[in-house]
Amino acid sequence: HDTVALNIDNARKLTQGMGTTGAEAYLAELTFSLTELPGIKFVKLNFEEGDHAMPGVYSRDDFRDLIK
Protein backbone atom coordinates (compact mmCIF):
# COMPACT_ATOMS: atom_id res chain seq x y z
CA HIS A 1 0.00 0.00 0.00
CA ASP A 2 3.01 2.30 -0.15
CA THR A 3 3.65 2.00 -3.92
CA VAL A 4 1.94 3.57 -6.90
CA ALA A 5 2.30 1.72 -10.22
CA LEU A 6 2.32 3.41 -13.62
CA ASN A 7 2.60 2.17 -17.18
CA ILE A 8 4.23 4.35 -19.81
CA ASP A 9 2.93 2.91 -23.08
CA ASN A 10 5.15 4.94 -25.38
CA ALA A 11 8.44 5.65 -23.58
CA ARG A 12 10.60 6.29 -26.64
CA LYS A 13 10.97 10.01 -25.89
CA LEU A 14 11.96 9.17 -22.29
CA THR A 15 14.34 6.34 -23.10
CA GLN A 16 15.85 7.55 -26.36
CA GLY A 17 14.98 11.21 -26.93
CA MET A 18 16.08 13.30 -23.95
CA GLY A 19 19.46 11.89 -23.01
CA THR A 20 20.52 10.46 -19.69
CA THR A 21 20.25 13.74 -17.77
CA GLY A 22 16.80 14.52 -19.14
CA ALA A 23 15.52 11.03 -18.38
CA GLU A 24 16.93 11.16 -14.83
CA ALA A 25 15.33 14.57 -14.25
CA TYR A 26 11.97 13.30 -15.54
CA LEU A 27 12.08 10.18 -13.34
CA ALA A 28 13.13 12.24 -10.31
CA GLU A 29 10.37 14.80 -10.81
CA LEU A 30 7.76 12.09 -11.31
CA THR A 31 8.97 10.21 -8.23
CA PHE A 32 9.11 13.27 -5.99
CA SER A 33 5.67 14.43 -7.13
CA LEU A 34 3.97 11.09 -6.55
CA THR A 35 5.66 10.45 -3.22
CA GLU A 36 4.13 13.69 -1.94
CA LEU A 37 0.85 11.76 -1.74
CA PRO A 38 0.12 10.52 1.80
CA GLY A 39 1.45 7.00 2.36
CA ILE A 40 3.23 6.71 -1.01
CA LYS A 41 6.96 5.96 -0.71
CA PHE A 42 7.67 4.19 -4.00
CA VAL A 43 6.81 4.53 -7.67
CA LYS A 44 6.82 1.41 -9.84
CA LEU A 45 7.27 2.31 -13.50
CA ASN A 46 6.62 -0.16 -16.27
CA PHE A 47 7.89 0.69 -19.75
CA GLU A 48 10.18 -0.68 -22.43
CA GLU A 49 13.79 -0.18 -21.38
CA GLY A 50 15.97 2.04 -23.54
CA ASP A 51 19.43 3.58 -23.56
CA HIS A 52 18.69 6.32 -21.02
CA ALA A 53 16.03 4.93 -18.67
CA MET A 54 14.94 1.61 -17.29
CA PRO A 55 11.74 0.43 -15.63
CA GLY A 56 11.64 -0.44 -11.97
CA VAL A 57 10.71 0.77 -8.52
CA TYR A 58 11.96 4.23 -7.60
CA SER A 59 12.04 6.16 -4.35
CA ARG A 60 13.42 9.53 -3.34
CA ASP A 61 16.58 7.79 -2.19
CA ASP A 62 17.35 6.91 -5.81
CA PHE A 63 17.84 10.61 -6.57
CA ARG A 64 19.82 11.76 -3.51
CA ASP A 65 22.62 13.06 -5.71
CA LEU A 66 20.19 15.53 -7.32
CA ILE A 67 19.13 17.21 -4.08
CA LYS A 68 22.53 18.10 -2.64
Biopython code that builds the backbone (N, CA, C, O; Angstrom):
import numpy as np
from Bio.PDB.StructureBuilder import StructureBuilder

atoms = [
    (1, "HIS", "N", (0.802, -1.204, 0.000)),
    (1, "HIS", "CA", (0.000, 0.000, 0.000)),
    (1, "HIS", "C", (0.840, 1.261, 0.000)),
    (1, "HIS", "O", (0.304, 2.360, 0.139)),
    (2, "ASP", "N", (2.149, 1.123, -0.154)),
    (2, "ASP", "CA", (3.013, 2.298, -0.151)),
    (2, "ASP", "C", (3.611, 2.584, -1.527)),
    (2, "ASP", "O", (4.520, 3.404, -1.660)),
    (3, "THR", "N", (3.083, 1.891, -2.567)),
    (3, "THR", "CA", (3.649, 2.005, -3.918)),
    (3, "THR", "C", (2.552, 2.320, -4.926)),
    (3, "THR", "O", (1.485, 1.705, -4.919)),
    (4, "VAL", "N", (2.830, 3.281, -5.784)),
    (4, "VAL", "CA", (1.936, 3.568, -6.897)),
    (4, "VAL", "C", (2.585, 2.982, -8.154)),
    (4, "VAL", "O", (3.794, 3.107, -8.343)),
    (5, "ALA", "N", (1.788, 2.347, -9.008)),
    (5, "ALA", "CA", (2.302, 1.716, -10.225)),
    (5, "ALA", "C", (1.781, 2.457, -11.450)),
    (5, "ALA", "O", (0.598, 2.786, -11.539)),
    (6, "LEU", "N", (2.680, 2.712, -12.387)),
    (6, "LEU", "CA", (2.323, 3.413, -13.619)),
    (6, "LEU", "C", (2.892, 2.681, -14.826)),
    (6, "LEU", "O", (3.999, 2.142, -14.781)),
    (7, "ASN", "N", (2.124, 2.671, -15.893)),
    (7, "ASN", "CA", (2.603, 2.168, -17.178)),
    (7, "ASN", "C", (2.839, 3.354, -18.097)),
    (7, "ASN", "O", (2.002, 4.252, -18.186)),
    (8, "ILE", "N", (3.964, 3.359, -18.774)),
    (8, "ILE", "CA", (4.226, 4.353, -19.813)),
    (8, "ILE", "C", (4.202, 3.577, -21.124)),
    (8, "ILE", "O", (5.154, 2.871, -21.456)),
    (9, "ASP", "N", (3.117, 3.714, -21.856)),
    (9, "ASP", "CA", (2.928, 2.913, -23.075)),
    (9, "ASP", "C", (3.928, 3.249, -24.171)),
    (9, "ASP", "O", (4.438, 2.356, -24.848)),
    (10, "ASN", "N", (4.206, 4.528, -24.344)),
    (10, "ASN", "CA", (5.154, 4.941, -25.376)),
    (10, "ASN", "C", (6.272, 5.729, -24.700)),
    (10, "ASN", "O", (6.159, 6.939, -24.504)),
    (11, "ALA", "N", (7.351, 5.033, -24.347)),
    (11, "ALA", "CA", (8.438, 5.646, -23.581)),
    (11, "ALA", "C", (9.630, 6.027, -24.452)),
    (11, "ALA", "O", (10.701, 6.329, -23.925)),
    (12, "ARG", "N", (9.469, 6.018, -25.754)),
    (12, "ARG", "CA", (10.598, 6.290, -26.645)),
    (12, "ARG", "C", (11.238, 7.654, -26.372)),
    (12, "ARG", "O", (12.463, 7.764, -26.340)),
    (13, "LYS", "N", (10.433, 8.675, -26.180)),
    (13, "LYS", "CA", (10.973, 10.009, -25.889)),
    (13, "LYS", "C", (11.790, 9.971, -24.593)),
    (13, "LYS", "O", (12.870, 10.557, -24.520)),
    (14, "LEU", "N", (11.275, 9.284, -23.578)),
    (14, "LEU", "CA", (11.965, 9.169, -22.291)),
    (14, "LEU", "C", (13.254, 8.375, -22.427)),
    (14, "LEU", "O", (14.294, 8.798, -21.923)),
    (15, "THR", "N", (13.204, 7.249, -23.088)),
    (15, "THR", "CA", (14.343, 6.338, -23.103)),
    (15, "THR", "C", (15.363, 6.626, -24.195)),
    (15, "THR", "O", (16.515, 6.206, -24.089)),
    (16, "GLN", "N", (14.960, 7.328, -25.232)),
    (16, "GLN", "CA", (15.849, 7.551, -26.362)),
    (16, "GLN", "C", (15.990, 9.025, -26.765)),
    (16, "GLN", "O", (16.950, 9.390, -27.443)),
    (17, "GLY", "N", (15.043, 9.870, -26.353)),
    (17, "GLY", "CA", (14.981, 11.208, -26.928)),
    (17, "GLY", "C", (15.433, 12.369, -26.069)),
    (17, "GLY", "O", (15.522, 13.490, -26.570)),
    (18, "MET", "N", (15.723, 12.150, -24.794)),
    (18, "MET", "CA", (16.081, 13.297, -23.952)),
    (18, "MET", "C", (17.406, 13.118, -23.236)),
    (18, "MET", "O", (17.742, 13.903, -22.349)),
    (19, "GLY", "N", (18.152, 12.110, -23.605)),
    (19, "GLY", "CA", (19.459, 11.889, -23.005)),
    (19, "GLY", "C", (19.361, 11.382, -21.580)),
    (19, "GLY", "O", (18.275, 11.322, -21.003)),
    (20, "THR", "N", (20.487, 11.024, -21.027)),
    (20, "THR", "CA", (20.522, 10.461, -19.685)),
    (20, "THR", "C", (20.101, 11.479, -18.626)),
    (20, "THR", "O", (19.343, 11.150, -17.714)),
    (21, "THR", "N", (20.587, 12.700, -18.745)),
    (21, "THR", "CA", (20.250, 13.737, -17.768)),
    (21, "THR", "C", (18.773, 14.084, -17.816)),
    (21, "THR", "O", (18.136, 14.233, -16.773)),
    (22, "GLY", "N", (18.227, 14.211, -19.003)),
    (22, "GLY", "CA", (16.802, 14.518, -19.143)),
    (22, "GLY", "C", (15.926, 13.413, -18.592)),
    (22, "GLY", "O", (14.932, 13.679, -17.917)),
    (23, "ALA", "N", (16.294, 12.167, -18.879)),
    (23, "ALA", "CA", (15.525, 11.034, -18.376)),
    (23, "ALA", "C", (15.597, 10.970, -16.852)),
    (23, "ALA", "O", (14.587, 10.724, -16.192)),
    (24, "GLU", "N", (16.779, 11.188, -16.296)),
    (24, "GLU", "CA", (16.925, 11.161, -14.835)),
    (24, "GLU", "C", (16.099, 12.276, -14.199)),
    (24, "GLU", "O", (15.454, 12.057, -13.174)),
    (25, "ALA", "N", (16.112, 13.452, -14.786)),
    (25, "ALA", "CA", (15.327, 14.569, -14.250)),
    (25, "ALA", "C", (13.834, 14.260, -14.310)),
    (25, "ALA", "O", (13.100, 14.564, -13.370)),
    (26, "TYR", "N", (13.384, 13.666, -15.396)),
    (26, "TYR", "CA", (11.970, 13.301, -15.538)),
    (26, "TYR", "C", (11.575, 12.287, -14.469)),
    (26, "TYR", "O", (10.563, 12.457, -13.790)),
    (27, "LEU", "N", (12.386, 11.218, -14.317)),
    (27, "LEU", "CA", (12.082, 10.181, -13.337)),
    (27, "LEU", "C", (12.106, 10.738, -11.912)),
    (27, "LEU", "O", (11.276, 10.363, -11.083)),
    (28, "ALA", "N", (13.045, 11.620, -11.632)),
    (28, "ALA", "CA", (13.127, 12.237, -10.305)),
    (28, "ALA", "C", (11.894, 13.104, -10.038)),
    (28, "ALA", "O", (11.294, 13.023, -8.966)),
    (29, "GLU", "N", (11.528, 13.921, -11.002)),
    (29, "GLU", "CA", (10.375, 14.801, -10.807)),
    (29, "GLU", "C", (9.093, 13.997, -10.626)),
    (29, "GLU", "O", (8.266, 14.318, -9.772)),
    (30, "LEU", "N", (8.931, 12.958, -11.428)),
    (30, "LEU", "CA", (7.765, 12.091, -11.307)),
    (30, "LEU", "C", (7.742, 11.415, -9.932)),
    (30, "LEU", "O", (6.705, 11.373, -9.271)),
    (31, "THR", "N", (8.882, 10.893, -9.516)),
    (31, "THR", "CA", (8.973, 10.205, -8.227)),
    (31, "THR", "C", (8.704, 11.153, -7.067)),
    (31, "THR", "O", (7.939, 10.820, -6.161)),
    (32, "PHE", "N", (9.321, 12.324, -7.083)),
    (32, "PHE", "CA", (9.111, 13.272, -5.987)),
    (32, "PHE", "C", (7.667, 13.755, -5.942)),
    (32, "PHE", "O", (7.105, 13.924, -4.860)),
    (33, "SER", "N", (7.064, 13.978, -7.098)),
    (33, "SER", "CA", (5.667, 14.432, -7.129)),
    (33, "SER", "C", (4.725, 13.382, -6.558)),
    (33, "SER", "O", (3.869, 13.691, -5.729)),
    (34, "LEU", "N", (4.884, 12.141, -7.003)),
    (34, "LEU", "CA", (3.967, 11.093, -6.551)),
    (34, "LEU", "C", (4.194, 10.689, -5.104)),
    (34, "LEU", "O", (3.253, 10.275, -4.428)),
    (35, "THR", "N", (5.414, 10.799, -4.618)),
    (35, "THR", "CA", (5.662, 10.449, -3.216)),
    (35, "THR", "C", (5.258, 11.568, -2.253)),
    (35, "THR", "O", (5.420, 11.429, -1.041)),
    (36, "GLU", "N", (4.743, 12.655, -2.775)),
    (36, "GLU", "CA", (4.126, 13.690, -1.940)),
    (36, "GLU", "C", (2.752, 13.233, -1.457)),
    (36, "GLU", "O", (2.238, 13.759, -0.470)),
    (37, "LEU", "N", (2.155, 12.265, -2.140)),
    (37, "LEU", "CA", (0.850, 11.756, -1.739)),
    (37, "LEU", "C", (0.991, 11.013, -0.404)),
    (37, "LEU", "O", (1.967, 10.291, -0.201)),
    (38, "PRO", "N", (0.041, 11.181, 0.490)),
    (38, "PRO", "CA", (0.124, 10.523, 1.796)),
    (38, "PRO", "C", (0.273, 9.003, 1.654)),
    (38, "PRO", "O", (-0.496, 8.364, 0.936)),
    (39, "GLY", "N", (1.258, 8.439, 2.336)),
    (39, "GLY", "CA", (1.454, 7.001, 2.360)),
    (39, "GLY", "C", (2.239, 6.419, 1.200)),
    (39, "GLY", "O", (2.608, 5.245, 1.242)),
    (40, "ILE", "N", (2.506, 7.208, 0.163)),
    (40, "ILE", "CA", (3.229, 6.710, -1.009)),
    (40, "ILE", "C", (4.721, 6.948, -0.812)),
    (40, "ILE", "O", (5.152, 8.082, -0.604)),
    (41, "LYS", "N", (5.515, 5.864, -0.879)),
    (41, "LYS", "CA", (6.962, 5.955, -0.712)),
    (41, "LYS", "C", (7.724, 5.491, -1.947)),
    (41, "LYS", "O", (8.911, 5.776, -2.102)),
    (42, "PHE", "N", (7.025, 4.769, -2.825)),
    (42, "PHE", "CA", (7.674, 4.194, -3.998)),
    (42, "PHE", "C", (6.810, 4.379, -5.234)),
    (42, "PHE", "O", (5.584, 4.462, -5.153)),
    (43, "VAL", "N", (7.482, 4.441, -6.386)),
    (43, "VAL", "CA", (6.811, 4.529, -7.674)),
    (43, "VAL", "C", (7.335, 3.384, -8.533)),
    (43, "VAL", "O", (8.536, 3.289, -8.787)),
    (44, "LYS", "N", (6.434, 2.522, -8.976)),
    (44, "LYS", "CA", (6.819, 1.409, -9.843)),
    (44, "LYS", "C", (6.457, 1.785, -11.271)),
    (44, "LYS", "O", (5.285, 1.960, -11.604)),
    (45, "LEU", "N", (7.482, 1.907, -12.111)),
    (45, "LEU", "CA", (7.274, 2.305, -13.498)),
    (45, "LEU", "C", (7.493, 1.113, -14.422)),
    (45, "LEU", "O", (8.491, 0.399, -14.325)),
    (46, "ASN", "N", (6.550, 0.923, -15.302)),
    (46, "ASN", "CA", (6.622, -0.155, -16.269)),
    (46, "ASN", "C", (6.650, 0.453, -17.666)),
    (46, "ASN", "O", (5.697, 1.107, -18.089)),
    (47, "PHE", "N", (7.754, 0.230, -18.376)),
    (47, "PHE", "CA", (7.888, 0.685, -19.754)),
    (47, "PHE", "C", (9.014, -0.099, -20.411)),
    (47, "PHE", "O", (9.772, -0.799, -19.740)),
    (48, "GLU", "N", (9.116, 0.024, -21.721)),
    (48, "GLU", "CA", (10.177, -0.677, -22.433)),
    (48, "GLU", "C", (11.507, 0.024, -22.178)),
    (48, "GLU", "O", (11.645, 1.223, -22.418)),
    (49, "GLU", "N", (12.475, -0.731, -21.693)),
    (49, "GLU", "CA", (13.792, -0.179, -21.378)),
    (49, "GLU", "C", (14.470, 0.365, -22.622)),
    (49, "GLU", "O", (14.325, -0.187, -23.713)),
    (50, "GLY", "N", (15.213, 1.454, -22.449)),
    (50, "GLY", "CA", (15.975, 2.043, -23.536)),
    (50, "GLY", "C", (17.368, 2.415, -23.065)),
    (50, "GLY", "O", (17.809, 1.997, -21.995)),
    (51, "ASP", "N", (18.054, 3.206, -23.880)),
    (51, "ASP", "CA", (19.432, 3.580, -23.564)),
    (51, "ASP", "C", (19.561, 4.473, -22.336)),
    (51, "ASP", "O", (20.578, 4.423, -21.644)),
    (52, "HIS", "N", (18.538, 5.297, -22.053)),
    (52, "HIS", "CA", (18.686, 6.320, -21.023)),
    (52, "HIS", "C", (17.788, 6.144, -19.806)),
    (52, "HIS", "O", (17.895, 6.912, -18.850)),
    (53, "ALA", "N", (16.915, 5.158, -19.821)),
    (53, "ALA", "CA", (16.032, 4.930, -18.674)),
    (53, "ALA", "C", (15.613, 3.463, -18.642)),
    (53, "ALA", "O", (15.500, 2.801, -19.673)),
    (54, "MET", "N", (15.389, 2.987, -17.431)),
    (54, "MET", "CA", (14.944, 1.609, -17.289)),
    (54, "MET", "C", (13.780, 1.534, -16.317)),
    (54, "MET", "O", (13.701, 2.326, -15.378)),
    (55, "PRO", "N", (12.876, 0.588, -16.534)),
    (55, "PRO", "CA", (11.740, 0.434, -15.630)),
    (55, "PRO", "C", (12.191, -0.062, -14.277)),
    (55, "PRO", "O", (13.311, -0.548, -14.123)),
    (56, "GLY", "N", (11.323, 0.060, -13.306)),
    (56, "GLY", "CA", (11.644, -0.436, -11.971)),
    (56, "GLY", "C", (10.901, 0.328, -10.900)),
    (56, "GLY", "O", (9.990, 1.108, -11.180)),
    (57, "VAL", "N", (11.304, 0.091, -9.680)),
    (57, "VAL", "CA", (10.711, 0.765, -8.523)),
    (57, "VAL", "C", (11.674, 1.859, -8.081)),
    (57, "VAL", "O", (12.858, 1.612, -7.855)),
    (58, "TYR", "N", (11.146, 3.066, -7.962)),
    (58, "TYR", "CA", (11.960, 4.229, -7.604)),
    (58, "TYR", "C", (11.445, 4.843, -6.307)),
    (58, "TYR", "O", (10.250, 4.815, -6.012)),
    (59, "SER", "N", (12.384, 5.398, -5.541)),
    (59, "SER", "CA", (12.038, 6.164, -4.348)),
    (59, "SER", "C", (12.881, 7.436, -4.358)),
    (59, "SER", "O", (13.752, 7.603, -5.211)),
    (60, "ARG", "N", (12.627, 8.304, -3.433)),
    (60, "ARG", "CA", (13.416, 9.534, -3.339)),
    (60, "ARG", "C", (14.895, 9.244, -3.122)),
    (60, "ARG", "O", (15.753, 10.003, -3.573)),
    (61, "ASP", "N", (15.190, 8.161, -2.441)),
    (61, "ASP", "CA", (16.583, 7.793, -2.193)),
    (61, "ASP", "C", (17.360, 7.544, -3.478)),
    (61, "ASP", "O", (18.581, 7.703, -3.501)),
    (62, "ASP", "N", (16.680, 7.161, -4.533)),
    (62, "ASP", "CA", (17.352, 6.913, -5.811)),
    (62, "ASP", "C", (17.903, 8.185, -6.446)),
    (62, "ASP", "O", (18.722, 8.120, -7.362)),
    (63, "PHE", "N", (17.457, 9.337, -5.962)),
    (63, "PHE", "CA", (17.842, 10.613, -6.569)),
    (63, "PHE", "C", (18.523, 11.537, -5.565)),
    (63, "PHE", "O", (18.496, 12.757, -5.724)),
    (64, "ARG", "N", (19.134, 10.960, -4.534)),
    (64, "ARG", "CA", (19.817, 11.758, -3.510)),
    (64, "ARG", "C", (20.867, 12.703, -4.098)),
    (64, "ARG", "O", (21.033, 13.828, -3.625)),
    (65, "ASP", "N", (21.566, 12.245, -5.117)),
    (65, "ASP", "CA", (22.624, 13.064, -5.709)),
    (65, "ASP", "C", (22.080, 14.317, -6.387)),
    (65, "ASP", "O", (22.840, 15.250, -6.646)),
    (66, "LEU", "N", (20.790, 14.359, -6.678)),
    (66, "LEU", "CA", (20.186, 15.535, -7.317)),
    (66, "LEU", "C", (19.751, 16.601, -6.322)),
    (66, "LEU", "O", (19.505, 17.744, -6.707)),
    (67, "ILE", "N", (19.653, 16.242, -5.057)),
    (67, "ILE", "CA", (19.133, 17.206, -4.077)),
    (67, "ILE", "C", (20.201, 17.736, -3.131)),
    (67, "ILE", "O", (19.873, 18.289, -2.081)),
    (68, "LYS", "N", (21.452, 17.581, -3.478)),
    (68, "LYS", "CA", (22.530, 18.103, -2.641)),
    (68, "LYS", "C", (22.645, 19.600, -2.793)),
    (68, "LYS", "O", (23.501, 20.221, -2.163)),
]
sb = StructureBuilder()
sb.init_structure("model")
sb.init_model(0)
sb.init_chain("A")
sb.init_seg("    ")
for serial, (resi, resn, name, xyz) in enumerate(atoms, 1):
    if name == "N":
        sb.init_residue(resn, " ", resi, " ")
    sb.init_atom(name, np.array(xyz, "f"), 0.0, 1.0, " ", f" {name:<3s}", serial, name[0])
structure = sb.get_structure()
